[in-house]
Amino acid sequence: MFKKPQNDRKYFWTQHVIEKMLFYGISEGRIKRIIRYPTRIEEGIAPNTVAVMCPYGTSPGGRQPYRGEIWVMYNVTKPKSAAKKIFSQLPEELAKMRDLFGGKQFKIITAWRYPGKSPERDPVPDKVMSEIREIL
C-alpha cells in the first residue's frame, strides 16, 4: 500500500514526484536516503537542480553488480507559505533547530528508475555540494 508523503519543514513533494513514486514503486524513505547518501551527484536537466543516484538490486546470476539506478531530481529553495506556517508554529525550544536549518527546503521534483548503468554527465561543483551538505 502506498503512503503519500507529507510536506514538512525540510521536504516539499511535488505532485509529479508522487505520481512517479507510485509508478516506479519507490518509497518516501528511499528517496530521502538517496538524497542524503547518493552514489553519484550531477547537475539536473532543469535549471538550478541537482540529480542524485543510488543503484538498486542485483542481477540474476550475479554477473552485473546491480540491475539499475534510482535517480532523484531536486532543488534547494526557501519554503513557501505552508512551510512558513510550520516554522511559525514551532515551540521556543525548537527555535534553535529552525535557525540551524536556515529555513531552506528540498523541493523534490521527480524520481525515476534507470535500467542498467547511465552515462556520466557534468558533476556538481564542489562549492554547491558543500552548501547542500551543510543543510543535510
C-alpha positions in Angstrom: 0.0 0.0 0.0 1.3 3.4 -0.9 1.6 6.1 1.7 1.5 9.6 0.3 4.5 11.7 1.6 3.6 14.8 3.6 5.3 18.2 3.1 7.3 19.3 6.1 9.9 21.9 7.0 12.7 20.0 5.2 11.0 18.3 2.2 8.4 19.6 -0.3 6.9 16.9 -2.5 5.6 17.9 -5.9 2.6 16.1 -7.4 4.8 14.9 -10.2 7.2 13.0 -7.9 4.3 11.4 -6.0 2.9 10.1 -9.3 6.4 8.7 -10.3 6.8 7.1 -6.8 3.5 5.2 -7.5 4.5 4.3 -11.0 8.0 3.0 -10.1 7.2 1.7 -6.6 9.7 4.0 -4.8 9.0 4.8 -1.1 9.4 8.2 0.6 12.2 6.8 2.8 14.1 5.5 -0.2 14.0 9.0 -1.8 15.2 10.6 1.4 18.0 8.1 1.7 19.1 8.7 -1.9 19.2 12.5 -1.2 21.3 12.0 2.0 23.7 9.3 0.7 24.0 9.5 -3.1 26.4 7.3 -5.0 26.6 9.8 -7.8 25.7 13.6 -8.0 25.2 15.6 -11.2 23.6 18.8 -12.4 19.9 18.3 -13.2 18.5 18.9 -16.6 16.2 21.7 -15.3 17.9 24.9 -14.3 19.1 25.1 -10.6 18.5 21.5 -9.9 20.6 18.6 -8.7 20.2 14.9 -9.7 21.4 12.2 -7.3 21.5 8.5 -7.9 21.9 5.2 -6.0 22.0 1.7 -7.5 19.3 -0.9 -6.8 19.0 -4.7 -7.0 21.4 -7.3 -8.2 21.1 -9.1 -11.5 20.2 -12.8 -11.6 23.3 -14.9 -11.5 25.4 -12.0 -10.1 27.0 -11.2 -13.5 26.4 -7.5 -13.1 26.8 -5.5 -9.9 23.2 -4.2 -10.0 20.1 -4.0 -12.2 19.7 -0.3 -12.4 19.7 3.1 -10.8 17.1 5.2 -8.9 17.5 8.9 -9.7 16.0 11.8 -7.8 16.0 15.4 -9.0 15.5 18.3 -6.5 16.4 21.9 -5.8 17.0 23.7 -2.6 14.5 26.6 -2.0 13.1 28.8 0.6 9.8 27.4 1.9 6.5 28.7 0.6 3.7 29.9 2.8 2.6 26.4 4.1 6.1 25.7 5.3 6.4 29.2 6.8 3.3 28.3 8.8 5.0 25.2 10.1 8.1 27.2 11.1 6.0 29.8 12.9 4.3 27.1 15.0 7.5 25.6 16.3 7.8 25.9 20.1 10.6 28.0 21.5 12.8 25.0 22.4 12.9 24.0 18.7 13.8 27.5 17.6 17.5 26.6 17.6 16.8 23.8 15.1 14.9 26.2 12.9 17.8 28.7 12.9 20.3 25.9 12.3 18.2 24.7 9.3 18.1 28.3 8.0 14.6 28.0 6.5 15.7 26.1 3.4 13.8 23.2 2.0 14.4 20.4 -0.5 11.8 20.6 -3.3 11.7 17.1 -4.7 10.8 17.4 -8.4 10.9 13.9 -9.8 12.3 10.4 -9.3 12.8 7.6 -11.8 14.4 4.2 -12.3 17.0 3.8 -15.0 17.7 0.3 -16.2 21.4 -0.5 -16.2 24.2 2.0 -15.8 23.6 5.5 -17.1 26.5 7.5 -18.7 28.1 10.1 -16.5 27.5 13.8 -17.2 28.6 17.0 -15.6 29.3 16.7 -11.9 28.0 19.3 -9.5 30.6 21.9 -8.4 32.2 21.3 -5.0 31.0 24.7 -3.7 27.4 23.8 -4.4 27.8 20.4 -2.9 29.3 21.8 0.3 26.3 24.1 0.7 23.9 21.2 0.3 25.8 19.0 2.8 25.6 21.9 5.3 21.8 21.7 5.0 21.7 17.9 5.5 
